[in-house]
Amino acid sequence: MRPRTSFGQHALAGEYFTSDEIFRAERERIFRRSWLLAGHASELAESGSYLLFELDRESVVVLRDGDGRVRAFHNVCRHRGSRLCLEPRGTLGTAIQCPYHAWTYGLDGSLRAAPTMTEVAGFDKGDFPLWPVALAEWQGLVFVNLAAEPAPFADALAGLAGRDGRFAPWRLPELRPVHRAVYEVEANWKLFFHNYSECYHCPAVHPHLNKLTPYRNSENELDEGPVLGGPMWMKDPEGSMTIGGGRCAAPFAGLSAEERGRVYYYTVFPSAFLSFHPDYVLVHRLQSLAVERTRIVCDWLFHPEAIAAPGFDPAPAIEFWDLTNRQDWELCANAQRGIASSAWEPGPYSELESQLAAFDRQYLRALEPGAPAAVRRPA
């Protein structure tokens, strides 16, 4: 059921979207303490493959080691601090070699070679492994956490980790990306969470989306905490969210008839949106770049069996969501400009915006003062 929003619940004050001081506090109290989506395991298909996750000055190498395990390390050489991996993704082979002085590390982070350092009395390679970063995998999605002592993933994101069975029919670990779009928008990161969490704006802004999923056809399974959301049911239970309303692939076999007629939308605080369709999954990953600038990386994921099927064409899904994304990003940028005005005062939420009020509560709890989180270091 959709919880009612009591009159008197208002949007956050303008400074939460424009203040450099609050932005800096968010970095320490939220982003350096939270589990942040880094990518999908399919991006690390073979031993030695890697991707970079970056947050401000921090760069993290996420890789698959020789045993097939996914690991994460700070992208910093233990010698003179050089970045080790310079491209956003690639393949390392069996080792990571610093481009500066050729210190070489195994895929497990251990220092294997340090030219001429045997001439230094007391030097021990075992004392200089790469700094590890906390990592968790959930249903094929890879999360990292920069905190010194992060909360266990299962506790921090129980709305995901505690509901594996709920998401199992979409076979997330097996999916593969067929398209990626990257957007940069002049708006604060929280405005994207607000926008994604309501369809109050859909009739006027998204007429095609509203035709497929009428804006009141929704309910919330999760309405408190860091994971929020639930389903919207489609007008055509045999359709999907595509430019023509039809499916790009056969529905996931594990879905019930009721589930095949719905789309499930979830926000994962503070870095991702997950959209589960009957025939594909859409993942939005948010990167807050500045107080008024956000990058959104959007991946369309399908099952390999669907991709291999004769005539497979994901274009209708890609076109639909690219159009919808761009409509939403324009709204977010316009809201940012308005909120920055001295004339703006927070307005009241409608009953269709209960998830925004829930997001605000989670955000304010996470922003509460405390000791700044240190970057993770090995014991």
Order of alpha helices (4+ residues) and beta strands (2+ residues): alpha-alpha-beta-beta-beta-beta-beta-beta-beta-beta-beta-beta-alpha-alpha-alpha-beta-alpha-alpha-alpha-beta-alpha-beta-beta-beta-beta-alpha-alpha-alpha
